[in-house]
Amino acid sequence: MHVADLPELPRRLAAADPGWNETTDVLVVGSGVAGLTAALHLREQGLHVTVVTKVNIDDGSTRWAQGGIAAVLDPLDTPAAHANDTEIAGVGLCDPAAVRVLVEEGPARVRELIRLGASFDRNPDGSLMLTREGGHRADRIVHAGGDATGAEVQRALHDAVHRDPWIRLVEHALVLDLLRAPDGRACGITLHVLGEGSEDGVGAILARAVVLATGGMGQIYASTTNPSVSTGDGVALALRAGAVVTDVEFVQFHPTSFVTSTVNSVQRPLISEALRGEGAHLVDETGKRFMVGQHELAELAPRDVVAKGIHRVLRSTGADHVYLDARHLGRDFLEQRFPTIVASTRAAGIDPATELIPVAPAAHYASGGVRTDLHGRTSIPGLYACGEVACTGVHGANRLASNSLLEGLVFARRIADDIARDLPPQADPAPTPADPGWVVSPAVRPELQRSMTRGAGVLRSADSLSATAKELARLAEQRDTPRNAAWEATNLLTVATVLVAAARTRRETRGCHWREDFPVAEDEWRGHLLHLLDRKAGLAQTFEEMA
């Protein structure tokens, strides 16, 4: 089925042939937890690896993760209990096999991370200190630096990569298009490098396999916890190459981003739900705990439930935020357990030990993405995906808290093992298609973000989504010359278009997809929407029922 009333999308970004090229065994695109973990495991297999990253090695989403990594590390906890919590949060759309892989292999991957040098918080007896977050019915979140887990994970992986001389790192490189061999297999990418000498400008890196680990797409919204680099580059590249993407309508809005006029509105600071896990309460402007009675776990309900609860309060009051009350936890505890949060709120003039913290939902995590199997393989041979860019089936309609870093660790290892089992010789790319690439103007970016927030954000309807689709079609007509800002804007337009198409089609409310005009989950929609671009750059959509 072709989706109507949507703009044509580009099949290429590069308008010219590559000016330079180099070759590697495996190319990893992205330098967060998924990409660096994949690179390290590929090196264990004796392969030469090139890691391409958009800005610097530490500029992705991993270092912003506060809460921790969910894994069964308590003898009283079980993988079955972790799986059950994951599937409840996913509202019927999790792949049980993928969930089983996650929860059973996760503990070993966390221990590998510790052996690499990651230092997690520990109890006085030396055991790992575990906490609880939304949707979990057991303490199974390992954390570092109180609330700086992502930064510690990124540091450990970064150091390990720099210790290996056979991992080549290319920074300030924006990936453009996938190269495919005459038999259709992925054999490299084109990219634009902001550098000096022979590698400056548009070039190509040829590889025997390509791993996408480019992160999320939060920058399609006006308010997000994602850094500015999260522009959906990997999903857009995969679509242009002809790969299948799925579940893109399920964008999780973190319930508690910090609302303040003193910080950059494009990336809102995150107030980790670990703070609620330690006993902080959500209250409205009158001081009432509004989540009590809405869910058995109150403030620790799954993220979609809490985000909807906050949104209902905002709609009824006209305010732009509610409050998180952590005052009763005490100054000493807050400063020791949550130093990052305390520092960021105080820098903005809010002392959480004595004042309420203003919070509101912000776009946080894409549960969908490039469709993969249990080994990270996409629908294009030789192209793999892991981390937030991928849809492994683990998260379903709503990701369980702190399963994201774990997913990157688990499936990066599986990808490395699969590549090592069957890595073909290097192939030359097929001739470049005759149709030239095109891009939209960078000026559309803020307009796109505002339109997506209005019509395809926390709350959606047929009317709001139709209006957003028309706005995207109008923005697609504003063409420009190829450059980094225009390439990013085009990627945003591509993923926004697919998200709107999926949200219009899914006529139900499930997980983090909230349709005001279809307020309940329906059994007939228990399945996945698959999308790909046809040869004319039109968006085709199919529905796959759950087994």
C-alpha angles and dihedrals in degrees: 000000000000118000113233132211094033129118123260109257127217120257091201137028101189111084095190138040116268115277094209139011143193136184135232137164096244129009118208116194110204136034106221126105093294097047098043093044090052091049093051094049091046089055089053085061090056096252127140110240134197118197116201118196131183100229121346126342092257101044100094131092099273096082091052093060107113109172105058144233122312114223138139101258099137114089089223092055125079137205088236091058091049090049091050092053090047093051094046089054090047091058098222100316102091118113102237092209092054091046090051091053090050098050097038098046096034099085092054091050091052090051089051088053090053090051088053089059107270109148115210128189114272139195121246089265091057097254120132113272108235129194138180132247137183116311095012119116094194138045102261106133114114113200143180133217089005095279104004101086096133093052091052093047091049091048093052094047092043091054092047092051092049090052091061114077092195094064108085116202122206112189130189090034123138114202114228117174139357117245116219131196121234089266090056097254119138110255106168145313141259116234143171116236124195097210145107132273125000096353098056116112131011115347142147135244114201119207142169089234135010125214119198113208099151099137129225145329104236093134090077085082131066093233121038141146088224122104120249091262092066097098101136094256096153096048091047092049091049092050092050089050092053100256123146119251125189146184093021091145089071103084111159117224110207106229098220118047115152112259112208135134092223097071133066106279092209091066115030119199113251122238100206118233086228083083088062088043088061092051110279115146134219112229137175125231090282093053095253119146097233098182093064107102094017094085136004090245094047108193090007095059116123113291097255091055093050093044090052091047091054092045091054090054092049092050092050096046102033090229124135095222147022125209139257112213114206098148094110091060091071135236097267094050094046094049093049100040100034109027094149094052093044092050095048095046093046090049086058093048100262121117107198091200091066106013140055116255114231110227140171137170118278132180106274119156139014110222090188131056140119107003115243139173126233090285096051094256116149127206089272113075112242094020117107132179134196139165123028094336089064133072104212094165093250099113104041113183095341131019118237112236116274095006090111101076088042092054090052092051095046101044095040087062091048091050093051092050092049094048092050092052096058116012113158126209119276113280129203115244120255117251114288113262114259095234110095122235120251135196138192127239117273086230090078093066100087091040091051091049093051093046093049091048092050098044110019104029130098092325123038139177138173091262096047093046093048090052090050092049090054091049092051090051090052092049091049089065092063099090127184144175120283115272135128097272091048093047090052092048090051091052089051091050091049097052093040090054093052092046092052091048091052094045092051091051098046101077099188141068113252130155111320093349104093117184111187091199093049102037101174137060114255127206090224088066095051095120144062134284111222122202136190138158117248124216092276092052092252118143115247122193135194133178121227117195120220115259 
